Amino acid sequence: MHWVIVTLPLAVIGLVVGWAASRALSRARRPAPVPVWCGPATGALWGATGLLAAQGVLPGWWLPVPLAAAAFAVPLAVADLRYRRLPDVLTLPAYAVALAAVGSAVASGPGPPLALAALVGGAVTLACHGAVHALAPGSLGPGDVKLSGSLGVLSTAAGWPTLVVSLVLASLFTAVLGAAAALAGTRRWRDGVPHGPGLLAATVLGVSLPGEVVRVGS
């Protein structure tokens, strides 16, 4: 039952983090209110991440990275689905959260090489998304660009293959979402399909089950 000692506190803290993120969206300069269940959903993600660590699927030193990826994931994904916006009130602080998480992993894990890879990966991801936005503004919004850099930091910390797979999965998720919207005949996303949910989901999955990290931590 030792897993309860890890999972339950993380679930409670995650609930508070999700609630605070939701409140921040509601009180932003351009409010983007999200449902109250975003808090419990974030708590569930944090609890599940703690369970993976308690079961030995993730090394303990890596735990801050998937927690950081899941911190704002649910509120931001819901906001993007509802309003097709990823407000600065969460996308900008996400950089500090990502860097702090990677810094913690560096201090107790494999050391500086991980930090260098994460920073380069974040810059490359940000630059690529910025270029796509400049060439085709309808396919990616400015919020997607701002979000991509912090998620790139987290994904690349897990290894370059994780970053590549996450970006591919994000694009597939967005394509499926667009196809589902077309089949449903909705006109909600006339200006473009939200890409944030795909980015967030792919990153959370990628850093929660990163094969390279498990090998390094073994």
C-alpha positions in Angstrom: 0.0 0.0 0.0 3.0 2.3 -0.2 1.7 3.6 -3.5 -1.1 5.3 -1.6 1.4 7.5 0.2 2.7 8.8 -3.1 -0.5 8.9 -5.2 -3.0 10.4 -2.8 -1.0 13.6 -1.8 -0.1 14.2 -5.5 -3.8 13.8 -6.5 -4.8 16.4 -3.9 -2.0 18.8 -4.9 -2.9 18.3 -8.5 -6.5 19.1 -7.8 -5.4 22.4 -6.2 -3.1 23.2 -9.2 -5.9 22.5 -11.6 -8.3 24.6 -9.7 -5.8 27.5 -9.5 -5.2 27.3 -13.2 -8.9 27.3 -13.9 -9.3 30.4 -11.7 -6.5 32.1 -13.5 -8.2 31.5 -16.9 -11.5 32.9 -15.5 -9.8 36.0 -14.2 -7.5 36.7 -17.2 -7.7 40.0 -19.1 -9.7 38.1 -21.7 -11.5 35.5 -19.6 -11.7 31.9 -20.8 -13.8 30.2 -18.1 -13.6 26.4 -17.9 -15.7 23.8 -16.0 -15.1 23.1 -12.4 -14.2 19.5 -13.2 -10.8 20.6 -14.7 -9.4 20.7 -11.1 -10.3 17.0 -10.3 -9.2 15.9 -13.7 -5.8 17.5 -13.1 -5.7 15.8 -9.7 -6.4 12.5 -11.4 -3.6 13.0 -13.9 -1.2 13.8 -11.0 -2.4 10.8 -9.0 -1.9 8.5 -12.0 1.6 9.9 -12.5 2.4 9.2 -8.9 1.1 5.7 -9.3 3.5 5.1 -12.3 6.4 6.2 -10.1 5.3 4.1 -7.1 5.0 1.0 -9.4 8.5 1.6 -10.7 7.4 2.5 -14.3 9.0 6.0 -13.8 12.2 6.7 -11.9 11.6 9.0 -9.0 14.0 11.7 -10.2 11.9 12.0 -13.4 8.6 12.6 -11.6 8.6 16.5 -11.8 8.6 16.4 -15.6 5.3 14.6 -16.2 3.8 16.5 -13.3 4.8 19.8 -15.0 3.3 18.6 -18.3 0.0 17.7 -16.6 -0.2 20.9 -14.5 -2.0 23.1 -17.0 -3.0 20.5 -19.5 -6.7 20.0 -18.8 -7.6 23.7 -18.3 -5.7 24.8 -21.3 -7.0 22.0 -23.5 -10.6 22.8 -22.5 -10.1 26.5 -23.0 -8.7 25.9 -26.5 -11.6 23.6 -27.4 -14.1 26.1 -26.2 -12.6 29.4 -27.3 -9.8 28.4 -29.7 -7.5 30.4 -27.4 -4.5 29.5 -25.2 -4.3 32.5 -22.8 -1.0 33.9 -21.8 -2.0 33.7 -18.2 -1.0 30.0 -18.4 1.1 29.6 -21.5 3.8 32.0 -20.3 4.1 30.6 -16.7 4.4 27.2 -18.2 8.0 28.0 -19.2 9.0 28.6 -15.6 7.2 25.4 -14.6 8.9 23.4 -17.3 12.4 24.8 -16.6 12.0 24.1 -12.8 10.9 20.6 -13.5 13.8 19.9 -15.8 16.2 21.6 -13.4 15.0 19.2 -10.6 15.5 16.2 -12.9 18.9 17.4 -13.8 19.9 17.9 -10.2 18.9 14.4 -9.2 19.2 12.5 -12.5 21.7 12.3 -15.4 23.0 15.9 -15.1 23.7 18.8 -17.5 23.4 16.9 -20.8 19.7 16.5 -20.2 19.3 20.3 -19.5 21.1 21.2 -22.7 19.0 18.9 -24.8 15.8 20.2 -23.2 16.7 23.9 -23.9 17.7 23.2 -27.5 14.6 21.1 -28.1 12.4 23.8 -26.7 14.0 26.4 -28.9 13.7 24.2 -32.0 10.0 23.4 -31.2 9.2 27.1 -30.7 11.0 28.1 -33.9 9.2 25.5 -36.0 5.8 26.4 -34.7 6.5 30.0 -35.2 7.5 29.4 -38.8 4.3 27.4 -39.4 2.2 30.2 -37.9 3.9 32.8 -40.0 3.3 30.8 -43.2 -0.2 29.6 -42.4 -1.8 31.6 -39.6 -5.0 29.6 -39.9 -3.3 26.3 -39.0 -1.7 27.5 -35.8 -2.6 30.4 -33.5 -0.1 32.5 -31.5 -1.1 30.6 -28.4 -0.1 27.4 -30.0 3.3 28.9 -30.7 3.8 30.2 -27.1 2.7 26.8 -25.7 4.9 24.8 -27.9 8.2 26.0 -26.5 7.6 24.9 -22.9 6.2 21.5 -24.1 9.2 21.1 -26.3 11.5 21.5 -23.3 9.7 18.7 -21.4 9.4 16.4 -24.4 13.1 16.7 -25.4 14.2 16.1 -21.8 12.8 12.6 -22.4 14.8 12.3 -25.5 14.7 13.5 -29.1 12.6 10.5 -30.2 10.0 11.5 -27.7 9.8 15.0 -29.1 9.4 13.7 -32.7 6.7 11.2 -31.7 4.9 13.8 -29.6 4.8 16.2 -32.5 3.5 13.5 -34.9 0.9 12.4 -32.4 -0.2 16.0 -31.8 -0.8 16.5 -35.5 -2.7 13.2 -35.8 -4.9 14.2 -32.8 -5.7 17.6 -34.4 -6.5 15.8 -37.7 -8.9 13.4 -36.0 -10.5 16.3 -34.1 -11.0 18.2 -37.4 -12.4 15.1 -39.1 -14.8 14.5 -36.2 -16.0 18.1 -36.3 -16.6 17.9 -40.1 -18.6 14.7 -39.7 -20.6 16.3 -36.9 -21.3 19.2 -39.1 -20.2 21.7 -36.5 -19.2 25.3 -37.5 -17.5 26.0 -34.2 -14.0 26.0 -35.5 -14.6 27.8 -38.8 -11.2 29.6 -38.4 -9.2 26.4 -37.7 -9.1 23.3 -35.5 -7.6 23.8 -32.1 -4.1 22.3 -32.0 -3.4 22.9 -28.3 -5.3 19.8 -27.0 -3.2 17.6 -29.3 0.1 19.2 -28.2 -0.8 18.8 -24.6 -2.1 15.2 -24.8 0.9 14.0 -26.8 3.3 15.7 -24.4 1.7 14.3 -21.3 1.7 10.8 -22.8 5.2 11.1 -24.1 6.8 12.2 -20.9 4.7 9.8 -18.7 5.9 6.7 -20.6 9.4 7.7 -21.9 11.5 4.5 -22.6 14.8 6.4 -22.7 14.3 7.9 -19.3 13.4 4.6 -17.7 16.6 3.1 -19.1 18.7 5.9 -17.8 17.1 5.7 -14.4 17.5 2.0 -14.1 
